[in-house]
Amino acid sequence: QSNKHCINLCCCVACRMEDGPSHTPKQDPHLCEEAAKKMCATIVSFEVKDDDIFLIGRSRSGTTWAQEMIWLIANDLDYENAKECTYKRVPFLEHSVYLCGNSNTQINMPERYEPNSIEYCKNLKSPRIFKTHLSQEYLPKQLFSKEKKAKVFLKMLSLLNYLLCLLDYLYRAQY
């Protein structure tokens, strides 16, 4: 049951990626249950480093804005390297489920998205900064153990503010 919930959560997150195609899991043949199961297990067992930074929050809650601030602070206000694509500097942990083994061009995704987000995250140079919309039970277990000292930024809005942001987004996207 928990695995099924994770798969649904991953699929829903993947469907609402910024700048990505707007699909529902039922319409999109590229979302696959097997990839989601594998990805969930990989994220839970992801090796956390002491200098890792995790930005956790719901979509449309200001996480993109927050990731820019966090990246600049962690990199001594390096505005030159901040010009690099945001998705390369602060990747989504769970993005791989959307591609389901396909390349970006096979499903018309922008090249800035990495086809294997987990491997890409593992190979980032320190300090590694990650963004995710997953809930606590699907995050790396080491993140909550006392043996690692990674930092966690939890981006939250009140329910009213979150709903207003979401409504504004849906209105502008003409849903």
Buried (B, 14 or more C-beta within 10 A) or exposed (E): EEEEEBBEBBBBBBBBBEEBEEBEBEEBEBBBBEBBBBBBEBBBEBEBBEBBBBBBBBBBBBBBEBBBEBBBEBBEEEEEEEEEEBBEBBBBBBBBBBBBEBEBEEBEBEEEBBBBBBEBBEEBEEBBBBBBBBEEEBBBEBBEEEEBEBBEBEBEBEEEEBEEBBEEBEEEEEE
